[in-house]
């Protein structure tokens, strides 16, 4: 696949090691260190957060100005609900009952320290073919060419597990050399043994991808499960 952005290959190489940045929960050596990371995440996400930009094409992207974390996943996986839960704001990101509704990259500024990027969902069969084709090109161009992109949070619906579209997305991120972290959503909708089995599978999947972060988190926007831990992980990138 061709490089869709100036300096894309160089930017990708510069990010090859960001999947394991210092200070994340995976490197916390004791409970005190873990508690400190959790508190840092709480403080960051208690800060002001607001929508600042939207882009449908690469030439509409805002100038890079600070670290970015993008949220990706299949349509209706719960990206908007998770963003709202992380920031404690019910209406920050629009929640739609119609899969494939989001068609653009939406940027949210978090306390002037981190940009949260809500990416359009993938894998929705009823989306217009032209839209899907345009988004595939834009997505790869953004992933490969964005020098300030520190990590992609790749969401997997705990109710349905991994699908071929997820495998394709992970292969795309490997190709773009952009770090990603698997996060299970809607964990409250499945029984604990099922969730544990999926988490183990996700950890195994992550080990098979060069760009994957080793820590898999299970979350629920409804109950708050895993939200403090995900905040801590993202605060380490800010």
N, C-alpha and C positions, 0 to 999 in steps of 0.2 A: 504493500500500500504506500502511496506517495506521501511525502512530508507535506502537510497542509499549512505550515506556518513558518515564518522566517526563524532560523536558528533552532528549529524543532529538534533535530538530532542532538545538538549540543545541550539544549535544555533538558532533554530526556536523560542524557548521560549524567548531567549535574544532579539529577534527582535519584540516581540508582540506589543510593544508600539511605534515603530518607525513610524507608519503611521501618527502620529500627533506630529512631532518634533517641538520644539520651534523655532520661527523665520520665519515660513512660511507665505504665503500671507493670509491664513485663520485666522491668529492671528494678522495681522497688524491692529492696533487700529485707525490709522488716515492716511491721504494722505501722510504725511511726512514719516511715517514708511513704507508705501507701496512703495514710490518713492525710499527709501533707499534700499529696497530689490530688486527692479528692477535694480538699478544701480549696486548692488553687483553681480547680475546675468550677466549683460552686461560685467562687468570687468572679471569675471571668464571665460566666453565663448569667450572673446577676446584673451585669452591666447593660447599658443601652444597646439595643439591637434594632436595626431598621433596614427596610428594603432600599437599595441605592441604585440598582441598574438591572436592565434586562437585555439579553442579546440572543438573536436568532441565527446570526451568521458570525463568522470569525472577525469580519471587519467592524462589527458592532461591539466587540469586547472592550471593556474599560481598560485603560492603561494599567499595567501591573503596579501595585503600590504597597503590597504587604502579603503575608502568608495567606493562602487560600486552602480550604478543605471543601471538596465537592461530595455531594450525596447522590449516589446512582443506584439503580435497581429496576426491576420489572415494573411496568405500570401497575398502580394500585398496591405497591408493596408497603406503602406507609411512610414515604419520605416526608411529606408535609406534616403529618402527625408527629413524626419523630423530631423534626425541626422545632415545632411548636412546644413539644415536651422539653427539649433541651434548653430552650430559651425561657420557658415558663410563660409564653405568650400564646394565647389560644388562636389569634388571628394573624400571626406573623406570616405563615405560609398557608395558602388556600388549600383546603382539603376538599377534593372532588370525588363524588361517587362514580364518575365517568372515567374509566381507564383511558390513558393516552391524552388527557386534557391538556397537560402542560406541554408546550411546544417550544420553550425557550430556556436559556440559562438565566436563572434569577439569582442576583447577588445581594447578600445581606451583610451589613457591616456590624460586627460584634465588638463594641467597646473600643473601636479604633485599633484593635489588635489582631483581628482575624476576620477574613471574609468567608462566609458560608455560602456555598453555591448549590442551589437546587437544580439538578439536571433533569431533563425530560426522561420519562420512563421508556424502557425498551421492551420489545417482545409482545406488543399488543397487536394481535392479528387484524383487528378491525381498523387500525389506523391507516390513513391514506398511504398508498405505496410511495407517492412522491415525498410525503412528509418523512417517512421512515428513511428513505434514501438520503434526503438532505440532512437529516439528523445524524446519520451514521458518519457522514463526512465531517460535519461540524464537531461531533463528539471527539473523533480521533484527532482532529486538528487542535481542539482545545486541550486534550490530554497530553498530546505530544509537544505542543509548542508553548505551553504556559509556564514560564520560568518560576512563578511564585506558587504554583500548585504543590502543596506539601503532601497531600494524601487524598485518596478517594475512599469514602466510606461506602462500601458495596453492600447493599441491603438484601437479605434473603428472607422471604416470608416463611416463618416457622411452620405454618399450616401446610405448606406445599413443598418445601425443601428446594433443592437445586433443580433447575430446568436447563435445557440446551442453550437458551438465550443467556443464562448466567455464565455458562462455560465459554460462550463466545465473547462475552464482555471481559472475562478474566484474561482470555487470550489476547484481546485487544490491549489491555493494560500491560500485559507482559511485553507486547510488541512496542508499546509506547514508552516502556520503562518508567511507568509512574506507579508509585507505591499505593497499595490499596489494603483496606482492612475489612474483613467480613464481619458483619453485624446482623444478627438474627432479629427480626421484628415480630410483633404480635405474639410474643412468647407466652402471654397469658391465655392464649386461645388453644394451647396444646397441653397435654398432661406431662408432668415432670419426666417420666422415663422417655417419652418421645422427644422432648426438648434436649435431654442429655445425649441421646443417640445422635440427634442432628448436630449438636455442638461438637461431638467427637468427629463426626463426618466432616464438618466444616474445618476443623483443625487439620484433618488429614488432607483435605483439598488445598488448604493454605500452604502446607508443606510442599505441595507439588507445583507451586508457582513462584518464580523468582522474585516477583514484585510484591508478594503478599506479606503482610505483617503477621507475626505468629499468634498474636492474641485475638481470639474470637470472643465477641461479647453477645449475650442474649439480652434483648431489651423489650420493654412494653411501654408504649406511650400512655396506656390506660392506667397501669399500676405503678409506673416509675421504676420498674425493674431494670437494672443496668444503666440507668440514666446518669447517676453520679460517676460511674466508671467511664462511660463514654465522654462525659465532660472532662474528666481528668486526662484522658488520652489526647483530646483535642487541645486542651490548655497547654500541654507539653509542646505543641507545635506553634503556639502563638508567639 
